[in-house]
């Protein structure tokens, strides 16, 4: 791919991301509507769809960031894409981007930043992707093991515990992650250093604030709203 082709793909994928976020916004409105109506069946259906949509947005943003203009070379893009899973591709993207800042293997500060981003990917990308794969394969209520020979009770519980509050938190954290990585890709020597700690503090503040969020509180707030 030429630099122009990389840019063109970035533009196309940016449009996809914007459209998916519009869909996300409207789907959350639908969920709130059915919460108000006490229609648990519709809430469940649309929550599962929201989980699928979250992972679609995540993958779309991955491709968008990967093709950020003046970021990665075509060789680097190919290397990142050729990992064994989307999670490993995210991690590879971070590692290659961090290399533009310095040798994170021999710098305690950079290694700490790299590891923190890897931890976020595990919790907010890898684990949701695992649930998404089960749902996408028709395991909406009962998750099966990888060989489809018996139930995976742990994943079953996680699937049936999905709710709009949890997925909303995933989405917000993902945006912080995307912002941090984009700074890292676009401006590893200036933007990353200037903004990393600011964005990380905001992320930590959000995680602390959202600890008190719950489906019960959301349901009560919506039920108390006038139509």
C-alpha positions in Angstrom: 0.0 0.0 0.0 1.1 3.5 -0.8 0.8 6.4 1.7 -2.2 7.6 -0.3 -3.9 4.2 -0.1 -3.3 4.1 3.6 -4.9 7.6 4.0 -7.8 6.6 1.8 -8.5 3.5 3.9 -8.3 5.7 7.0 -10.9 8.0 5.6 -13.3 5.1 4.7 -12.9 3.5 8.1 -13.4 6.8 9.9 -16.8 6.9 8.2 -17.6 3.4 9.3 -16.7 4.3 12.9 -18.9 7.3 12.9 -21.9 5.4 11.5 -21.4 2.5 14.0 -21.4 5.0 16.9 -24.7 6.5 15.6 -26.1 2.9 15.6 -24.8 2.4 19.1 -26.4 5.6 20.4 -29.8 4.6 18.9 -29.6 1.1 20.2 -29.0 2.4 23.8 -32.1 4.6 23.4 -34.1 1.5 22.4 -32.8 -0.4 25.5 -33.8 2.5 27.7 -37.2 2.6 26.1 -37.8 -1.1 26.8 -36.5 -0.7 30.3 -39.2 1.9 30.8 -41.8 -0.5 29.5 -40.5 -3.3 31.7 -40.1 -5.5 28.6 -37.2 -7.7 29.7 -37.3 -9.8 26.6 -36.6 -6.9 24.3 -34.0 -5.5 26.8 -32.2 -8.9 26.7 -32.3 -9.1 22.8 -31.0 -5.5 22.3 -28.3 -5.9 25.0 -26.9 -8.9 23.2 -27.0 -6.9 19.9 -25.2 -4.0 21.7 -22.5 -6.4 22.8 -22.0 -7.5 19.2 -22.0 -3.9 18.1 -19.4 -2.9 20.7 -17.0 -5.5 19.2 -17.8 -4.3 15.7 -16.9 -0.7 16.7 -13.7 -2.0 18.4 -12.5 -3.8 15.3 -13.5 -0.8 13.1 -11.5 1.6 15.3 -8.5 -0.8 15.3 -8.4 -0.6 11.5 -8.9 3.1 11.6 -6.0 3.7 14.1 -3.8 1.2 12.3 -4.1 3.3 9.1 -3.6 6.7 10.8 -1.8 8.9 8.2 1.9 9.3 8.8 1.8 6.5 11.4 2.8 3.0 10.5 4.5 1.9 7.4 2.9 -0.7 5.1 5.4 -3.3 6.4 4.4 -2.5 10.0 0.7 -2.6 9.1 1.2 -6.0 7.6 3.1 -7.3 10.6 0.3 -6.1 13.0 -2.5 -7.6 10.9 -0.7 -10.9 10.7 -1.0 -11.7 14.4 -3.0 -14.8 15.4 -5.9 -12.8 16.9 -7.4 -9.3 17.0 -6.2 -9.0 20.6 -2.6 -9.9 19.6 -2.9 -7.4 16.8 -3.9 -4.6 19.2 -0.9 -5.5 21.4 1.4 -5.6 18.5 0.2 -2.2 17.4 1.0 -0.8 20.9 4.4 -2.4 21.0 5.4 -1.1 17.5 4.0 2.4 18.4 5.9 2.4 21.7 9.1 1.6 19.9 8.8 5.0 18.2 9.0 6.6 21.7 11.9 4.5 22.9 13.1 1.1 23.8 10.4 0.0 26.2 12.2 -3.2 26.9 15.0 -1.3 28.7 13.0 1.7 30.0 11.0 1.1 33.2 8.6 4.0 32.6 7.8 3.0 29.0 7.5 -0.6 30.0 4.9 0.4 32.6 2.9 2.4 30.1 3.1 -0.5 27.6 1.9 -3.0 30.2 -0.9 -0.8 31.4 -2.3 -0.6 27.8 -1.9 -4.3 27.5 -4.0 -4.8 30.7 -6.7 -2.5 29.3 -6.8 -4.5 26.1 -7.2 -7.8 28.0 -10.1 -6.6 30.1 -12.0 -4.4 27.6 -11.2 -6.0 24.2 -10.1 -9.6 24.7 -12.8 -10.6 27.2 -15.7 -8.9 25.4 -14.4 -10.5 22.1 -14.7 -13.9 23.8 -18.3 -13.3 24.8 -19.1 -11.8 21.3 -17.7 -15.0 19.7 -20.1 -17.2 21.7 -23.1 -14.9 21.0 -22.2 -14.7 17.3 -22.2 -18.5 17.2 -25.7 -18.7 18.5 -24.9 -19.3 22.2 -27.2 -16.6 23.5 -28.2 -18.3 26.7 -25.9 -21.3 27.2 -22.2 -21.0 26.3 -20.5 -24.2 25.2 -16.9 -25.2 25.5 -14.5 -24.8 22.6 -15.3 -28.4 21.4 -19.1 -27.8 21.7 -19.3 -30.9 23.9 -20.7 -29.4 27.1 -21.6 -26.1 28.7 -19.0 -23.6 29.8 -20.8 -22.4 32.9 -18.5 -19.5 33.7 -19.1 -18.0 30.2 -22.8 -18.7 30.5 -22.9 -16.6 33.6 -21.0 -13.8 32.0 -23.3 -13.8 28.9 -26.4 -13.7 31.0 -25.0 -10.9 33.2 -24.4 -8.6 30.2 -26.3 -5.3 30.5 -26.2 -1.8 29.0 -24.3 -0.4 32.0 -21.4 -2.8 31.6 -21.2 -2.3 27.8 -21.4 1.5 28.2 -18.4 1.3 30.5 -16.6 -0.8 28.0 -17.3 1.7 25.3 -16.1 4.7 27.3 -12.9 2.9 28.3 -12.3 1.9 24.7 -12.5 5.6 23.7 -9.8 6.5 26.2 -7.7 3.7 24.9 -8.2 4.8 21.3 -7.2 8.3 22.2 -4.0 7.2 24.0 -3.0 4.9 21.1 -3.8 7.5 18.5 -1.5 10.0 20.2 1.1 7.4 20.4 0.9 6.6 16.7 0.5 10.2 15.4 3.0 11.9 17.7 5.2 9.5 19.7 7.7 12.2 20.8 5.4 15.1 21.6 1.7 14.2 21.7 2.2 11.0 23.6 4.3 12.6 26.3 2.0 15.6 26.6 -1.3 13.7 26.8 -0.6 10.2 28.1 -0.8 11.0 31.8 -3.7 13.5 31.3 -5.8 10.8 29.5 -4.7 8.1 31.9 -5.8 10.2 34.9 -9.2 10.9 33.2 -9.5 7.1 32.6 -8.8 6.2 36.2 -11.2 8.9 37.4 -13.9 7.4 35.1 -13.2 3.9 36.3 -13.6 5.0 39.9 -16.8 6.9 39.1 -18.3 4.0 37.2 -17.7 1.6 40.1 -20.9 2.8 41.6 -22.9 2.4 38.4 -25.4 -0.5 38.3 -28.3 -1.8 36.2 -30.6 -1.4 39.2 -29.8 2.3 39.5 -30.2 2.8 35.8 -33.5 1.0 35.8 -34.8 3.1 38.7 -33.6 6.4 37.1 -35.4 5.5 33.8 -38.5 4.4 35.6 -38.7 7.7 37.4 -38.5 9.7 34.3 -41.6 11.1 32.7 -42.4 9.9 29.2 
